Amino acid sequence: MKVALEERVAIVTGGAQGIGRSIVDALIDNGAQVAIVDIDKEAGKKTAEEIQQSGGTCLFVEGDVSNASEMVSAADQVVAHFGKVEILVNNAGINTRSDRVPIHQYAFEDWQRILDIDLTGVFTTSRAVIPHILECHSKSGSENATGRIVNISSIAGLVPLRLQSAYVAAKAGVANLTRSMALELGPEGILVNAVAPGSTLTRGTEALFYGDDGAYTENAASLLSHIPLGRPGKTTEIAAAVLFLVSPDASYINGNILTVDGGWTAGYTRDW
């Protein structure tokens, strides 16, 4: 997919690796200048350097999305460097704890950490960046909405999953927060949408999908049996959805939750 993003400036939180890195690459490949905001300083600097060496324009800013003051500082640093910001992708997030338990056994500390990053992080980052996007839009003088915000939710925020109470609650919150933001910001020239990935293959999830023999694990095979396409998603497929939503062609899409899940949430696939 090729879209016109030349001279557009984007912020991608959690852009150092995984889905975030693929989103950054997609934006860079289509002409955007990108700032990565990530808590992982080493990975963030390495990613930015790799992109710069390949001819892209990329800035790394260290920051924790759950910290409101750090997000204000990050937004200010990006604008000081690039002179503006027009696109925000709220991608930073963590998944549920590995030892999945019912809600009455769920540790409060685990609940709070996931909510702080996956939901509050979208709020703090948006709150810090939106004034800069609004300023950029007002300067453009265009009647068309030029600002773009894409929040990364999850199918777990659309179809509740068991034993993942914090993650499910956070991602459901992101979905409805997206709709609320769209109602508020659409008239101001900013389109707000979300992408809800299904099960996606990253370096962090490879061990969950593949055994030592290279075949799908028993749990992975069971999961994939519910996905019509029969495979996990690729990070580049999630990035392609984000790229479309920030493109000029998505000029009348606002408040949408774009599900990228291979058909998982379309309904049960069964022979009975």
MIVO-583023 format. One line per field, with one value per residue: z negated, y negated, x of N, C-alpha, C in turn; residue in one letter. Coordinates in nm, 3 decimals, m for minus. Each point is the difference from the previous one (the first is absolute). Example, Ala and Ser with C-alpha at 12.3 -4.5 7.8 and 13.67 -1.06 7.14 Angstrom:
! MIVO-583023
n.Z [m0.780, 0.072]
n.Y [0.569, m0.105]
n.X [1.319, m0.035]
ca.Z [0.000, m0.006]
ca.Y [m0.119, m0.119]
ca.X [m0.089, 0.082]
c.Z [0.000, m0.073]
c.Y [m0.120, m0.109]
c.X [0.090, m0.077]
r [A, S]
***
This chain:
! MIVO-583023
n.Z [0.000, 0.089, m0.099, 0.013, m0.064, 0.116, m0.078, m0.019, m0.121, m0.039, m0.104, m0.029, m0.093, m0.077, 0.068, m0.108, m0.019, 0.050, m0.034, m0.108, 0.005, 0.024, m0.097, m0.077, 0.033, m0.019, m0.109, m0.041, 0.036, m0.063, m0.044, m0.104, m0.085, m0.068, m0.109, m0.049, m0.072, m0.076, m0.089, 0.106, m0.075, m0.035, m0.007, m0.068, m0.064, m0.020, m0.024, m0.073, m0.052, m0.009, m0.040, m0.081, m0.034, m0.001, m0.050, m0.105, m0.036, m0.106, m0.100, m0.095, m0.073, m0.106, m0.031, m0.116, 0.080, m0.106, 0.037, m0.051, m0.097, 0.003, 0.012, m0.091, m0.072, 0.021, m0.017, m0.103, m0.034, 0.031, m0.056, m0.102, 0.022, 0.017, m0.101, m0.003, m0.021, 0.087, m0.032, m0.071, m0.025, m0.076, 0.015, m0.084, m0.040, m0.101, 0.009, m0.015, m0.128, m0.006, m0.133, 0.097, m0.068, m0.069, 0.016, m0.073, 0.092, 0.072, 0.006, m0.100, m0.036, 0.038, m0.065, m0.102, 0.010, 0.029, m0.095, m0.079, 0.057, m0.002, m0.109, m0.121, 0.052, 0.049, m0.120, m0.074, 0.091, 0.015, m0.130, 0.007, 0.093, m0.040, m0.103, 0.018, 0.005, m0.100, m0.056, 0.035, m0.041, m0.107, 0.002, 0.023, m0.076, m0.010, 0.084, 0.053, m0.062, m0.057, m0.124, m0.049, m0.068, m0.020, m0.068, m0.062, 0.035, m0.001, 0.060, m0.096, 0.063, 0.096, m0.016, m0.115, m0.055, m0.037, m0.131, 0.054, m0.121, m0.038, 0.077, m0.028, m0.127, 0.004, 0.074, m0.081, m0.101, 0.062, 0.022, m0.120, m0.053, 0.092, m0.025, m0.130, 0.022, 0.076, m0.095, m0.087, 0.065, 0.049, m0.075, m0.072, 0.089, m0.103, 0.082, m0.077, 0.019, 0.000, m0.027, 0.022, m0.030, 0.075, m0.006, m0.041, 0.100, m0.115, m0.017, m0.062, 0.110, 0.059, m0.124, 0.006, 0.120, m0.013, 0.014, m0.069, 0.040, m0.032, m0.059, 0.030, m0.114, m0.095, m0.088, 0.076, 0.019, m0.131, m0.027, 0.084, m0.067, m0.076, 0.070, 0.078, m0.014, m0.121, m0.026, m0.074, m0.041, 0.099, m0.059, 0.118, m0.031, m0.125, 0.037, 0.090, m0.102, m0.080, 0.095, 0.024, m0.131, 0.015, 0.103, 0.101, 0.045, m0.126, 0.086, 0.014, m0.055, m0.091, m0.110, 0.092, m0.031, 0.064, 0.016, m0.044, 0.025, 0.133, m0.052, m0.098, m0.001, 0.122, m0.075, m0.054, 0.016, 0.044, m0.021, m0.108]
n.Y [0.119, m0.094, m0.085, m0.117, 0.023, m0.045, m0.035, 0.117, m0.045, 0.116, 0.027, 0.096, 0.026, 0.045, m0.090, 0.042, 0.073, 0.123, m0.007, m0.063, 0.089, 0.093, m0.061, m0.012, 0.123, 0.031, m0.076, 0.048, 0.120, m0.069, m0.031, 0.059, m0.101, 0.087, m0.024, 0.079, 0.021, 0.036, 0.089, 0.079, m0.060, 0.115, 0.064, m0.105, m0.019, 0.132, 0.001, m0.111, 0.054, 0.117, m0.069, m0.074, 0.114, 0.031, m0.121, 0.059, m0.074, 0.026, m0.031, 0.029, 0.015, 0.004, 0.088, m0.014, 0.069, 0.071, m0.072, m0.074, m0.031, 0.128, 0.021, m0.091, 0.045, 0.123, m0.043, m0.069, 0.111, 0.070, m0.087, m0.003, 0.132, 0.034, m0.077, 0.126, 0.037, 0.096, 0.099, 0.066, 0.095, 0.022, 0.047, m0.075, 0.120, 0.063, 0.128, 0.089, 0.021, 0.065, m0.007, 0.029, m0.088, 0.052, m0.085, 0.094, 0.051, m0.098, m0.013, m0.082, 0.035, 0.122, m0.007, m0.063, 0.086, 0.099, m0.040, m0.017, 0.109, 0.099, m0.054, m0.017, 0.088, 0.050, m0.013, 0.039, 0.093, 0.037, m0.008, 0.059, 0.088, 0.021, m0.076, 0.078, 0.108, m0.048, m0.033, 0.118, 0.054, m0.081, 0.033, 0.122, m0.044, 0.129, 0.014, 0.075, 0.111, m0.059, m0.017, 0.089, 0.072, 0.097, 0.056, 0.071, 0.057, 0.084, 0.118, 0.003, m0.116, 0.090, 0.111, m0.009, 0.009, 0.125, m0.019, m0.109, m0.008, m0.022, 0.091, 0.084, m0.037, 0.007, 0.109, 0.041, m0.046, 0.055, 0.104, m0.010, m0.007, 0.088, 0.060, m0.012, 0.034, 0.096, 0.014, m0.007, 0.078, 0.078, m0.073, 0.043, 0.092, 0.080, 0.095, 0.068, 0.099, 0.126, 0.074, 0.107, 0.026, 0.108, 0.130, m0.066, 0.043, m0.008, m0.060, m0.083, 0.028, 0.000, m0.010, m0.088, m0.028, m0.005, 0.133, 0.081, 0.073, m0.124, 0.094, m0.025, m0.068, 0.085, m0.091, m0.018, 0.131, 0.008, m0.098, 0.048, 0.101, m0.108, 0.000, m0.054, m0.094, 0.053, m0.125, m0.029, m0.121, m0.079, m0.043, 0.039, 0.101, m0.007, m0.009, 0.090, 0.052, m0.017, 0.046, 0.088, 0.019, m0.007, 0.073, m0.080, 0.125, m0.003, m0.095, 0.108, 0.051, 0.006, 0.036, 0.050, 0.124, m0.006, 0.109, 0.040, 0.100, m0.007, m0.076, m0.009, m0.129, 0.052, 0.100, 0.100, 0.060, 0.072, 0.128, m0.055]
n.X [0.084, m0.031, 0.029, m0.060, 0.114, 0.045, 0.102, m0.064, m0.030, 0.050, m0.077, 0.086, m0.089, 0.097, 0.070, 0.064, m0.110, m0.014, m0.128, 0.048, 0.100, m0.091, m0.068, 0.107, 0.035, m0.128, 0.003, 0.117, m0.040, m0.095, 0.121, m0.058, 0.005, 0.072, m0.072, 0.094, m0.108, 0.101, m0.039, 0.016, 0.090, 0.051, m0.118, m0.046, 0.115, 0.003, m0.131, 0.010, 0.108, m0.064, m0.105, 0.074, 0.061, m0.130, 0.024, m0.059, m0.103, 0.077, m0.080, 0.087, m0.110, 0.077, m0.094, m0.062, m0.081, 0.028, 0.106, m0.097, 0.086, 0.035, m0.129, m0.022, 0.101, m0.046, m0.123, 0.045, 0.067, m0.106, m0.081, 0.083, 0.001, m0.127, m0.037, m0.044, m0.126, m0.028, 0.082, m0.091, 0.089, m0.108, 0.123, 0.067, 0.041, m0.057, 0.032, m0.096, m0.005, 0.116, m0.003, m0.081, m0.069, m0.102, m0.098, m0.058, 0.082, m0.052, 0.130, m0.025, 0.123, m0.036, m0.116, 0.057, 0.101, m0.085, m0.085, 0.106, 0.047, m0.089, m0.053, 0.051, 0.086, m0.113, m0.057, 0.105, 0.024, m0.126, m0.015, 0.119, m0.041, m0.125, 0.040, 0.107, m0.078, m0.071, 0.115, 0.046, m0.113, 0.002, 0.130, m0.050, m0.098, 0.015, m0.100, 0.095, m0.040, 0.102, m0.045, 0.085, m0.087, 0.089, m0.097, 0.092, m0.114, m0.099, m0.002, 0.095, 0.003, m0.020, 0.072, m0.063, 0.122, m0.003, 0.016, m0.054, m0.051, 0.125, 0.053, m0.099, 0.006, 0.132, 0.000, m0.097, 0.074, 0.105, m0.078, m0.056, 0.122, 0.033, m0.114, 0.025, 0.126, m0.053, m0.091, 0.098, 0.085, m0.097, m0.085, 0.107, m0.035, m0.033, 0.038, m0.084, 0.085, m0.038, 0.105, m0.076, 0.127, 0.002, 0.012, 0.107, 0.073, 0.063, 0.114, m0.081, m0.070, 0.119, 0.046, m0.100, 0.048, 0.132, m0.002, 0.081, m0.104, m0.032, m0.073, m0.127, 0.002, m0.032, 0.041, 0.108, 0.009, m0.027, 0.086, 0.089, m0.051, 0.004, 0.113, m0.093, 0.093, m0.022, 0.028, 0.106, m0.030, 0.040, 0.109, 0.047, m0.081, 0.043, 0.127, m0.038, m0.068, 0.105, 0.080, m0.096, m0.014, 0.132, m0.040, 0.029, 0.009, 0.041, m0.030, m0.076, 0.107, m0.095, 0.064, 0.080, m0.040, 0.115, m0.074, 0.118, m0.085, 0.007, m0.096, 0.091, m0.026, 0.013, 0.045, m0.064, 0.117, m0.102, 0.013, m0.049]
ca.Z [0.000, 0.005, m0.026, 0.000, m0.134, 0.003, m0.087, m0.118, m0.118, m0.080, m0.124, m0.024, m0.131, 0.005, 0.139, 0.011, 0.043, 0.016, 0.085, 0.009, 0.097, 0.134, 0.028, 0.030, 0.133, 0.102, 0.011, 0.060, 0.140, 0.076, 0.001, m0.125, m0.098, m0.114, m0.132, m0.082, m0.145, m0.055, m0.130, 0.022, 0.058, 0.087, 0.122, 0.071, 0.067, 0.106, 0.110, 0.066, 0.073, 0.118, 0.098, 0.052, 0.088, 0.123, 0.071, m0.055, m0.101, m0.120, m0.127, m0.116, m0.125, m0.108, m0.079, m0.053, 0.035, m0.119, m0.074, 0.072, 0.021, 0.101, 0.131, 0.036, 0.039, 0.127, 0.106, 0.019, 0.067, 0.140, 0.069, 0.005, 0.100, 0.133, 0.025, 0.000, m0.003, 0.061, m0.013, m0.123, m0.009, m0.137, 0.013, m0.117, m0.084, m0.047, m0.002, m0.132, m0.070, 0.064, m0.075, 0.006, m0.115, m0.006, m0.054, m0.146, m0.034, 0.076, m0.088, 0.027, 0.063, 0.142, 0.056, 0.010, 0.098, 0.134, 0.025, 0.010, 0.128, 0.117, 0.011, m0.042, 0.093, 0.117, m0.046, m0.029, 0.123, 0.082, m0.066, 0.022, 0.143, 0.073, 0.022, 0.109, 0.126, 0.023, 0.046, 0.137, 0.085, 0.013, 0.090, 0.137, 0.061, 0.085, m0.046, m0.021, m0.121, 0.033, m0.111, m0.011, m0.118, 0.006, m0.125, 0.017, m0.096, 0.015, 0.006, m0.140, m0.043, 0.072, m0.040, m0.125, m0.016, m0.141, m0.069, 0.042, m0.036, 0.015, 0.142, 0.065, m0.043, 0.056, 0.145, 0.021, m0.028, 0.115, 0.110, m0.023, m0.006, 0.140, 0.051, m0.068, 0.058, 0.136, m0.011, m0.046, 0.080, 0.141, 0.040, m0.013, 0.107, m0.032, 0.010, m0.100, 0.024, m0.069, 0.062, m0.099, 0.052, m0.060, m0.042, 0.093, m0.023, m0.022, m0.067, m0.137, m0.004, 0.077, m0.087, m0.028, 0.120, 0.057, m0.085, 0.041, 0.131, 0.103, 0.026, m0.096, m0.126, m0.015, m0.030, 0.119, 0.095, m0.048, 0.028, 0.143, 0.052, m0.005, 0.094, 0.134, 0.082, m0.050, m0.032, m0.068, 0.084, 0.007, m0.045, 0.118, 0.034, m0.092, 0.045, 0.122, m0.041, m0.055, 0.112, 0.070, m0.080, m0.006, 0.137, 0.050, 0.051, m0.111, m0.042, m0.053, m0.097, m0.132, m0.104, 0.042, m0.057, 0.110, m0.054, 0.086, m0.080, 0.080, m0.008, m0.131, m0.066, 0.090, m0.047, m0.019, 0.114, m0.058, 0.088, m0.065]
ca.Y [m0.119, m0.125, m0.116, m0.124, m0.052, m0.086, m0.117, 0.020, 0.038, 0.094, 0.058, 0.138, 0.048, 0.142, 0.025, 0.056, 0.140, 0.062, m0.069, m0.140, m0.015, 0.014, m0.123, m0.102, 0.029, m0.031, m0.146, m0.046, 0.043, m0.083, m0.140, m0.073, m0.015, 0.069, m0.001, 0.116, m0.023, 0.134, 0.009, 0.080, m0.094, 0.069, 0.043, m0.118, m0.064, 0.089, m0.007, m0.131, m0.002, 0.086, m0.071, m0.111, 0.055, 0.043, m0.119, m0.055, m0.105, 0.059, m0.052, 0.077, m0.073, 0.093, m0.043, 0.098, m0.053, m0.010, m0.117, m0.115, m0.104, 0.048, m0.011, m0.143, m0.027, 0.069, m0.075, m0.125, 0.031, 0.033, m0.125, m0.080, 0.059, 0.003, m0.120, 0.029, 0.140, 0.011, 0.138, 0.069, 0.140, 0.047, 0.144, 0.058, 0.080, 0.128, 0.101, 0.046, 0.083, 0.131, 0.101, m0.054, 0.040, m0.069, m0.136, m0.003, 0.033, m0.091, m0.094, m0.140, m0.063, 0.037, m0.075, m0.142, m0.019, 0.013, m0.114, m0.122, m0.007, 0.028, m0.094, m0.135, m0.045, m0.061, m0.129, m0.096, m0.036, m0.080, m0.129, m0.079, m0.022, m0.061, m0.144, m0.025, 0.034, m0.106, m0.120, 0.027, m0.003, m0.137, m0.070, 0.047, m0.071, 0.092, 0.041, 0.144, 0.045, 0.039, 0.072, 0.140, 0.077, 0.141, 0.071, 0.144, 0.075, 0.144, 0.073, 0.027, m0.113, 0.007, 0.127, 0.031, 0.127, 0.036, 0.003, m0.114, m0.109, m0.133, m0.026, m0.014, m0.127, m0.110, m0.010, m0.044, m0.143, m0.067, m0.002, m0.103, m0.129, m0.038, m0.054, m0.128, m0.095, m0.031, m0.094, m0.128, m0.057, m0.007, m0.138, m0.081, 0.034, 0.119, 0.126, 0.095, 0.137, 0.102, 0.130, 0.107, 0.120, 0.131, 0.062, m0.047, 0.062, m0.088, 0.072, 0.030, 0.104, 0.118, 0.117, 0.042, 0.063, 0.107, 0.086, 0.019, 0.067, m0.095, 0.012, m0.071, 0.069, 0.047, m0.116, m0.084, 0.068, m0.018, m0.139, m0.025, 0.069, m0.095, m0.108, 0.052, 0.004, 0.107, m0.043, m0.129, m0.115, m0.052, m0.139, m0.087, m0.009, m0.099, m0.130, m0.041, m0.058, m0.131, m0.084, m0.043, m0.094, m0.131, m0.046, m0.096, 0.069, 0.032, m0.133, m0.001, 0.108, m0.060, 0.076, 0.140, 0.099, 0.089, 0.128, 0.072, 0.123, 0.120, 0.048, 0.061, m0.052, 0.003, 0.105, 0.128, 0.090, 0.134, 0.101, 0.056]
ca.X [m0.084, 0.072, m0.084, 0.077, 0.023, 0.117, 0.000, m0.083, 0.076, m0.077, 0.051, m0.044, 0.044, 0.036, 0.039, 0.135, 0.001, m0.131, m0.097, 0.039, 0.109, m0.057, m0.073, 0.102, 0.056, m0.100, m0.010, 0.125, 0.003, m0.094, 0.044, m0.019, 0.107, m0.059, 0.060, m0.031, m0.001, 0.005, 0.066, 0.122, 0.097, 0.095, m0.068, m0.047, 0.113, 0.046, m0.096, 0.013, 0.127, m0.015, m0.083, 0.079, 0.103, m0.068, m0.046, m0.123, 0.012, m0.058, 0.047, m0.040, m0.021, m0.030, m0.115, m0.094, m0.132, m0.085, 0.044, m0.055, 0.100, 0.094, m0.064, 0.003, 0.138, 0.026, m0.069, 0.073, 0.128, m0.028, m0.034, 0.122, 0.088, m0.059, m0.078, m0.143, m0.040, m0.133, m0.049, 0.035, m0.040, 0.011, 0.024, 0.066, m0.087, 0.051, m0.105, m0.038, 0.098, 0.014, m0.074, m0.135, m0.081, m0.130, 0.008, 0.012, 0.139, 0.085, 0.071, m0.031, 0.117, m0.003, m0.113, 0.033, 0.108, m0.055, m0.089, 0.081, 0.069, m0.083, m0.112, 0.040, 0.104, m0.064, m0.049, 0.107, 0.070, m0.091, m0.016, 0.122, 0.029, m0.113, 0.013, 0.094, m0.068, m0.099, 0.072, 0.042, m0.120, m0.047, 0.090, m0.017, m0.112, m0.074, m0.132, 0.003, 0.068, 0.137, 0.061, m0.036, 0.038, m0.038, 0.025, 0.005, m0.080, 0.020, m0.126, m0.037, m0.082, m0.127, m0.060, 0.070, 0.070, 0.010, 0.128, 0.083, m0.092, 0.058, 0.025, m0.131, m0.059, 0.078, m0.019, m0.138, 0.004, 0.061, m0.099, m0.102, 0.069, 0.020, m0.126, m0.021, 0.094, m0.045, m0.111, 0.051, 0.107, m0.036, m0.031, 0.120, 0.094, 0.079, m0.073, 0.048, m0.045, 0.080, 0.022, m0.012, 0.064, m0.021, 0.126, 0.103, 0.130, 0.115, 0.109, m0.043, m0.103, 0.044, 0.005, m0.137, m0.053, 0.081, 0.079, 0.139, 0.004, m0.042, m0.143, m0.083, m0.025, m0.139, m0.083, m0.008, m0.087, m0.137, m0.035, m0.009, m0.118, m0.111, 0.029, m0.024, 0.120, 0.084, 0.137, 0.006, 0.027, 0.136, 0.007, m0.013, m0.142, m0.056, 0.054, m0.070, m0.128, 0.031, 0.041, m0.121, m0.078, 0.066, 0.018, m0.100, m0.117, m0.091, m0.044, m0.138, m0.008, 0.018, m0.066, m0.010, 0.091, 0.033, 0.044, 0.094, 0.009, m0.016, m0.137, m0.023, m0.120, m0.116, m0.088, 0.066, 0.020, m0.024, m0.060, m0.117]
c.Z [0.000, m0.019, m0.010, m0.141, m0.006, m0.084, m0.118, m0.114, m0.090, m0.127, m0.013, m0.137, 0.007, 0.137, 0.019, 0.054, 0.019, 0.098, 0.019, 0.101, 0.142, 0.039, 0.037, 0.140, 0.111, 0.021, 0.069, 0.150, 0.088, m0.018, m0.129, m0.077, m0.133, m0.127, m0.075, m0.146, m0.067, m0.133, 0.009, 0.074, 0.100, 0.132, 0.083, 0.077, 0.117, 0.120, 0.076, 0.083, 0.127, 0.109, 0.062, 0.098, 0.134, 0.078, m0.050, m0.104, m0.125, m0.124, m0.111, m0.121, m0.107, m0.081, m0.038, 0.021, m0.121, m0.085, 0.077, 0.029, 0.104, 0.140, 0.047, 0.050, 0.136, 0.116, 0.031, 0.074, 0.149, 0.080, 0.010, 0.110, 0.143, 0.035, m0.003, m0.027, 0.049, m0.020, m0.133, 0.007, m0.143, 0.000, m0.128, m0.087, m0.045, m0.003, m0.143, m0.062, 0.057, m0.074, m0.017, m0.110, 0.005, m0.079, m0.151, m0.047, 0.065, m0.096, 0.038, 0.073, 0.150, 0.073, 0.025, 0.107, 0.142, 0.033, 0.018, 0.138, 0.117, 0.018, m0.038, 0.091, 0.125, m0.037, m0.017, 0.127, 0.088, m0.058, 0.024, 0.145, 0.072, 0.016, 0.114, 0.136, 0.034, 0.053, 0.145, 0.094, 0.022, 0.095, 0.145, 0.072, 0.088, m0.059, m0.028, m0.129, 0.038, m0.110, m0.005, m0.132, 0.020, m0.132, 0.026, m0.114, 0.016, 0.018, m0.141, m0.059, 0.066, m0.037, m0.127, m0.002, m0.149, m0.048, 0.043, m0.036, 0.022, 0.146, 0.075, m0.035, 0.063, 0.149, 0.036, m0.025, 0.116, 0.115, m0.021, m0.016, 0.141, 0.056, m0.062, 0.057, 0.140, m0.001, m0.036, 0.101, 0.149, 0.045, m0.003, 0.105, m0.027, 0.008, m0.096, 0.026, m0.080, 0.088, m0.111, 0.057, m0.068, m0.046, 0.104, m0.038, m0.010, m0.061, m0.140, m0.009, 0.076, m0.085, m0.034, 0.118, 0.041, m0.105, 0.053, 0.137, 0.114, 0.035, m0.105, m0.128, m0.007, m0.027, 0.122, 0.103, m0.038, 0.028, 0.147, 0.064, 0.000, 0.098, 0.142, 0.087, m0.051, m0.033, m0.082, 0.099, m0.001, m0.046, 0.117, 0.042, m0.092, 0.044, 0.124, m0.032, m0.057, 0.112, 0.077, m0.080, m0.011, 0.139, 0.040, 0.049, m0.109, m0.057, m0.055, m0.096, m0.137, m0.103, 0.032, m0.075, 0.109, m0.055, 0.101, m0.070, 0.079, m0.004, m0.135, m0.059, 0.090, m0.045, m0.013, 0.133, m0.056, 0.100, m0.059, m0.027]
c.Y [m0.125, m0.116, m0.122, m0.055, m0.090, m0.126, 0.010, 0.049, 0.085, 0.038, 0.140, 0.041, 0.150, 0.042, 0.068, 0.142, 0.049, m0.073, m0.145, m0.024, 0.012, m0.124, m0.111, 0.021, m0.036, m0.150, m0.057, 0.032, m0.083, m0.149, m0.077, m0.013, 0.050, m0.018, 0.123, m0.041, 0.137, m0.001, 0.074, m0.086, 0.068, 0.039, m0.119, m0.070, 0.085, m0.007, m0.130, m0.007, 0.084, m0.070, m0.115, 0.048, 0.046, m0.117, m0.060, m0.107, 0.046, m0.056, 0.094, m0.091, 0.102, m0.052, 0.115, m0.055, m0.013, m0.122, m0.126, m0.106, 0.042, m0.010, m0.145, m0.036, 0.064, m0.075, m0.129, 0.023, 0.029, m0.128, m0.090, 0.051, m0.014, m0.126, 0.021, 0.149, 0.008, 0.137, 0.057, 0.143, 0.047, 0.152, 0.064, 0.077, 0.126, 0.097, 0.044, 0.085, 0.142, 0.110, m0.048, 0.058, m0.073, m0.129, m0.003, 0.041, m0.095, m0.101, m0.144, m0.069, 0.030, m0.075, m0.145, m0.028, 0.006, m0.117, m0.129, m0.015, 0.008, m0.098, m0.142, m0.055, m0.063, m0.140, m0.101, m0.045, m0.087, m0.140, m0.091, m0.041, m0.078, m0.152, m0.036, 0.035, m0.107, m0.126, 0.016, m0.009, m0.143, m0.080, 0.040, m0.073, 0.088, 0.031, 0.149, 0.033, 0.052, 0.078, 0.144, 0.057, 0.142, 0.065, 0.150, 0.066, 0.148, 0.065, 0.036, m0.114, m0.002, 0.126, 0.045, 0.140, 0.028, m0.005, m0.110, m0.130, m0.139, m0.037, m0.023, m0.135, m0.119, m0.018, m0.035, m0.150, m0.079, m0.011, m0.111, m0.138, m0.052, m0.064, m0.137, m0.108, m0.041, m0.102, m0.140, m0.067, m0.008, m0.142, m0.093, 0.036, 0.118, 0.123, 0.100, 0.137, 0.096, 0.121, 0.104, 0.127, 0.126, 0.054, m0.028, 0.057, m0.106, 0.084, 0.042, 0.112, 0.127, 0.127, 0.052, 0.078, 0.126, 0.079, 0.014, 0.064, m0.090, 0.006, m0.081, 0.082, 0.041, m0.117, m0.090, 0.062, m0.015, m0.142, m0.023, 0.072, m0.090, m0.117, 0.053, 0.008, 0.099, m0.036, m0.128, m0.113, m0.037, m0.146, m0.096, m0.014, m0.097, m0.141, m0.050, m0.064, m0.140, m0.097, m0.051, m0.108, m0.138, m0.061, m0.104, 0.068, 0.036, m0.126, m0.006, 0.116, m0.057, 0.081, 0.148, 0.086, 0.103, 0.129, 0.073, 0.132, 0.128, 0.060, 0.059, m0.045, m0.002, 0.103, 0.131, 0.072, 0.142, 0.089, 0.059, m0.111]
c.X [0.088, m0.097, 0.090, 0.011, 0.124, m0.023, m0.096, 0.088, m0.089, 0.073, m0.057, 0.051, 0.025, 0.047, 0.133, 0.001, m0.143, m0.090, 0.040, 0.109, m0.054, m0.080, 0.097, 0.056, m0.098, m0.013, 0.124, 0.003, m0.092, 0.025, m0.015, 0.131, m0.057, 0.082, m0.048, 0.006, m0.011, 0.074, 0.133, 0.102, 0.093, m0.064, m0.046, 0.110, 0.049, m0.093, 0.012, 0.127, m0.007, m0.080, 0.077, 0.108, m0.057, m0.059, m0.129, 0.029, m0.072, 0.069, m0.045, m0.012, m0.037, m0.118, m0.091, m0.141, m0.092, 0.034, m0.038, 0.105, 0.103, m0.059, m0.008, 0.140, 0.031, m0.064, 0.073, 0.132, m0.021, m0.028, 0.123, 0.093, m0.055, m0.080, m0.151, m0.021, m0.144, m0.065, 0.047, m0.052, 0.029, 0.011, 0.053, m0.099, 0.070, m0.116, m0.026, 0.110, m0.002, m0.077, m0.144, m0.089, m0.134, 0.011, 0.019, 0.139, 0.099, 0.064, m0.031, 0.115, 0.004, m0.112, 0.041, 0.104, m0.055, m0.092, 0.080, 0.063, m0.097, m0.115, 0.040, 0.108, m0.055, m0.050, 0.113, 0.071, m0.088, m0.015, 0.119, 0.019, m0.110, 0.013, 0.094, m0.062, m0.103, 0.066, 0.043, m0.118, m0.048, 0.087, m0.022, m0.112, m0.086, m0.136, m0.005, 0.075, 0.139, 0.068, m0.049, 0.048, m0.051, 0.041, 0.000, m0.078, 0.031, m0.136, m0.046, m0.081, m0.136, m0.078, 0.073, 0.059, 0.013, 0.144, 0.096, m0.072, 0.059, 0.019, m0.130, m0.062, 0.073, m0.028, m0.144, m0.010, 0.059, m0.100, m0.102, 0.061, 0.023, m0.126, m0.029, 0.091, m0.043, m0.113, 0.050, 0.092, m0.030, m0.030, 0.122, 0.106, 0.090, m0.090, 0.062, m0.062, 0.088, 0.017, m0.004, 0.063, m0.053, 0.133, 0.107, 0.135, 0.108, 0.112, m0.041, m0.102, 0.040, m0.003, m0.139, m0.057, 0.076, 0.075, 0.141, 0.012, m0.045, m0.147, m0.078, m0.014, m0.146, m0.094, m0.018, m0.093, m0.147, m0.048, m0.027, m0.119, m0.122, 0.019, m0.018, 0.124, 0.104, 0.142, m0.005, 0.025, 0.147, m0.002, m0.018, m0.148, m0.073, 0.045, m0.071, m0.134, 0.020, 0.034, m0.121, m0.074, 0.066, 0.016, m0.105, m0.127, m0.100, m0.063, m0.143, m0.022, 0.035, m0.078, m0.016, 0.101, 0.025, 0.061, 0.088, 0.033, m0.019, m0.139, m0.038, m0.134, m0.123, m0.103, 0.076, 0.020, m0.011, m0.068, m0.126, m0.103]
r [M, K, V, A, L, E, E, R, V, A, I, V, T, G, G, A, Q, G, I, G, R, S, I, V, D, A, L, I, D, N, G, A, Q, V, A, I, V, D, I, D, K, E, A, G, K, K, T, A, E, E, I, Q, Q, S, G, G, T, C, L, F, V, E, G, D, V, S, N, A, S, E, M, V, S, A, A, D, Q, V, V, A, H, F, G, K, V, E, I, L, V, N, N, A, G, I, N, T, R, S, D, R, V, P, I, H, Q, Y, A, F, E, D, W, Q, R, I, L, D, I, D, L, T, G, V, F, T, T, S, R, A, V, I, P, H, I, L, E, C, H, S, K, S, G, S, E, N, A, T, G, R, I, V, N, I, S, S, I, A, G, L, V, P, L, R, L, Q, S, A, Y, V, A, A, K, A, G, V, A, N, L, T, R, S, M, A, L, E, L, G, P, E, G, I, L, V, N, A, V, A, P, G, S, T, L, T, R, G, T, E, A, L, F, Y, G, D, D, G, A, Y, T, E, N, A, A, S, L, L, S, H, I, P, L, G, R, P, G, K, T, T, E, I, A, A, A, V, L, F, L, V, S, P, D, A, S, Y, I, N, G, N, I, L, T, V, D, G, G, W, T, A, G, Y, T, R, D, W]
***
